[in-house]
Amino acid sequence: MKIIEQSFKFTQKPGYNQTLETIDQAARTCYQSDPKGDKESFIRQLIKAGHESVIEHVNIGVEIITDRGISHELVRHRIGASYSQESSRYCSYIKQKFGSEIKVILPSGITGGSPEYLKWEAAMKNAENSYMNLLELGLSAQIARSVLPTCLATTIHVTLNLRSWRHFFKLRTSPRAHPDMRKLAIDMLQEFRQLWPVFFKDI
């Protein structure tokens, strides 16, 4: 068993200037207007006015490593979204390419070395042993996975348009969000704000 941390990397990363150009052209189609002033100011006004349909024309893709529980929350974002996720039906973690072990993510609220951590660690090792034993007895991965924990690490490829990302960040950076989802969303939002500021600085 290996404990890893949540992470993400971009898989579809449109340039900022090209993104501004695409959205600017889409918006001016609506108004049949000529360019006046800079594109950032124009787009900022559109977002402030709630005219966000025009920002759906650009997608951003990320590959996220998180746990199964958080991935279940991720895929609830359905509008303007596409997902491809590691399949525990077909990925047999007993195989060498997976290190012959499962990977798990330590949940927020459990501190390493604490009594809670020791209980959690024992449960994870027990789940891994049960899973491997079932595979060795001849069960398929899709049946043996029933004993795997919710904090099993998974890789998921996520593509959302700009408007859907804004909606995602508004919901998932809230103090009411699950703490692990919130941490992931805040880490991502910080990078999104640096790369595409006019679309995310107000969140």
C-alpha positions in Angstrom: 0.0 0.0 0.0 1.2 3.4 -0.9 -0.1 6.8 0.4 0.0 9.6 -2.1 -1.3 13.1 -2.3 -3.9 14.7 -4.6 -2.5 16.4 -7.6 -3.3 17.7 -11.0 -1.7 18.7 -14.3 -3.0 20.4 -17.4 -3.8 18.4 -20.5 -5.5 21.1 -22.5 -4.0 24.5 -21.8 -5.1 27.2 -24.3 -3.0 30.3 -24.5 -4.4 33.4 -22.8 -4.3 35.7 -25.8 -5.9 33.1 -28.1 -8.6 32.5 -25.5 -9.3 36.3 -25.3 -9.5 36.4 -29.1 -11.9 33.5 -29.3 -14.3 34.8 -26.7 -14.1 38.4 -28.0 -15.1 37.2 -31.5 -17.9 35.1 -30.1 -19.3 38.0 -28.1 -19.1 40.5 -30.9 -21.1 38.1 -33.1 -23.9 38.6 -30.6 -23.8 42.3 -30.7 -22.4 42.8 -34.2 -20.1 45.3 -32.6 -16.7 46.6 -33.6 -13.8 46.3 -31.1 -13.6 49.1 -28.7 -10.9 49.1 -26.0 -9.1 46.1 -24.8 -10.5 42.6 -24.9 -10.0 41.9 -21.2 -12.2 44.9 -20.2 -14.9 43.8 -22.7 -14.9 40.3 -21.3 -14.9 41.4 -17.7 -18.0 43.5 -18.4 -19.7 40.5 -20.0 -19.0 38.3 -17.0 -20.2 41.0 -14.6 -23.4 41.3 -16.6 -23.9 37.5 -16.4 -23.5 37.0 -20.2 -21.3 33.9 -19.7 -22.6 31.8 -22.6 -20.0 33.3 -24.8 -17.1 31.9 -22.7 -18.3 28.3 -23.3 -16.3 28.3 -26.6 -13.0 27.5 -24.9 -12.1 24.3 -23.0 -9.5 23.6 -20.4 -8.4 20.0 -19.6 -6.7 18.6 -16.5 -5.7 15.2 -15.3 -6.5 14.9 -11.6 -5.3 12.3 -9.1 -7.7 12.1 -6.2 -9.7 9.5 -4.3 -12.8 7.7 -5.5 -15.0 9.7 -3.2 -13.9 13.0 -4.6 -14.1 11.7 -8.1 -17.8 10.9 -7.5 -18.3 14.6 -6.6 -16.4 15.8 -9.7 -18.5 13.9 -12.2 -21.7 15.6 -10.9 -20.6 18.6 -12.9 -22.3 17.6 -16.1 -22.9 20.7 -18.2 -20.0 21.4 -20.6 -18.0 18.6 -19.1 -16.2 15.4 -20.3 -14.6 12.7 -18.2 -12.4 9.7 -18.7 -11.5 7.8 -15.5 -9.2 5.0 -14.5 -11.3 1.8 -14.4 -11.0 -0.4 -11.3 -13.0 -3.0 -13.3 -10.1 -3.5 -15.8 -7.1 -2.3 -13.8 -5.8 -5.2 -11.6 -3.6 -3.6 -9.0 -1.9 -6.9 -8.3 0.0 -6.4 -11.6 3.5 -5.1 -11.7 2.7 -2.0 -13.7 0.7 -0.8 -10.6 3.5 -1.8 -8.3 1.5 -4.8 -7.1 -0.2 -2.5 -4.5 -3.0 -0.1 -4.1 -2.5 3.6 -3.8 -4.6 5.6 -1.3 -5.0 9.2 -0.3 -5.0 10.2 3.4 -8.2 12.1 4.1 -8.2 15.5 5.7 -8.8 15.5 9.4 -6.5 12.5 10.0 -2.9 13.4 11.1 -0.1 11.0 10.5 0.9 9.1 13.6 -2.3 9.8 15.5 -4.5 7.1 17.0 -7.0 7.8 14.1 -4.2 7.4 11.6 -3.2 4.0 12.9 -6.8 2.8 12.8 -7.1 4.1 9.2 -3.8 2.7 8.1 -4.7 -0.8 9.5 -8.1 -0.6 7.6 -6.3 0.3 4.4 -3.8 -2.6 4.7 -6.6 -5.0 5.5 -8.5 -3.8 2.4 -5.4 -4.3 0.2 -4.8 -7.8 1.6 -8.4 -8.8 1.1 -8.3 -7.5 -2.5 -5.1 -9.2 -3.4 -6.3 -12.5 -1.8 -9.5 -12.4 -3.8 -7.5 -12.0 -7.0 -5.2 -14.8 -6.1 -8.2 -17.0 -5.5 -9.2 -16.3 -9.1 -11.8 -13.6 -8.8 -11.7 -10.9 -11.5 -10.7 -7.3 -10.7 -14.2 -6.1 -11.3 -15.5 -8.4 -8.5 -12.5 -8.1 -6.1 -12.7 -4.3 -6.2 -15.8 -4.4 -4.0 -13.5 -4.5 -0.9 -11.4 -1.5 -2.0 -11.8 1.8 0.1 -13.4 5.1 -0.9 -10.0 6.7 -0.5 -8.5 4.5 -3.3 -6.5 6.8 -5.6 -7.8 7.3 -9.1 -6.8 9.2 -12.1 -9.5 11.2 -14.0 -9.1 13.3 -17.1 -11.5 16.3 -16.9 -12.4 18.7 -19.7 -14.7 21.6 -19.0 -15.4 24.9 -20.8 -14.6 28.2 -19.1 -18.2 28.7 -17.9 -18.3 25.3 -16.3 -15.0 25.8 -14.6 -16.3 29.0 -13.1 -19.3 27.2 -11.8 -17.1 24.4 -10.4 -14.8 26.8 -8.6 -17.7 28.8 -7.1 -19.2 25.6 -5.6 -16.1 23.6 -4.7 -14.0 26.4 -3.0 -16.9 27.1 -0.6 -16.3 26.4 3.1 -19.3 24.1 2.7 -17.5 21.8 0.2 -15.8 18.6 1.3 -12.4 19.5 2.7 -10.4 17.4 0.3 -12.5 18.7 -2.7 -12.0 22.2 -1.4 -8.3 21.9 -1.1 -8.0 20.5 -4.7 -10.3 23.2 -6.0 -8.4 26.0 -4.3 -5.0 24.7 -5.5 -6.4 24.5 -9.1 -8.1 27.9 -8.9 -4.8 29.6 -8.0 -3.2 28.3 -11.2 -6.3 29.1 -13.3 -6.2 32.7 -12.0 -2.6 33.1 -13.0 -3.1 31.6 -16.5 -6.5 33.0 -17.4 -7.0 36.0 -15.0 -10.0 37.8 -16.5 -12.1 34.6 -16.3 -11.2 33.6 -12.7 -9.9 36.6 -10.7 -13.4 37.5 -9.4 -13.8 34.0 -7.8 
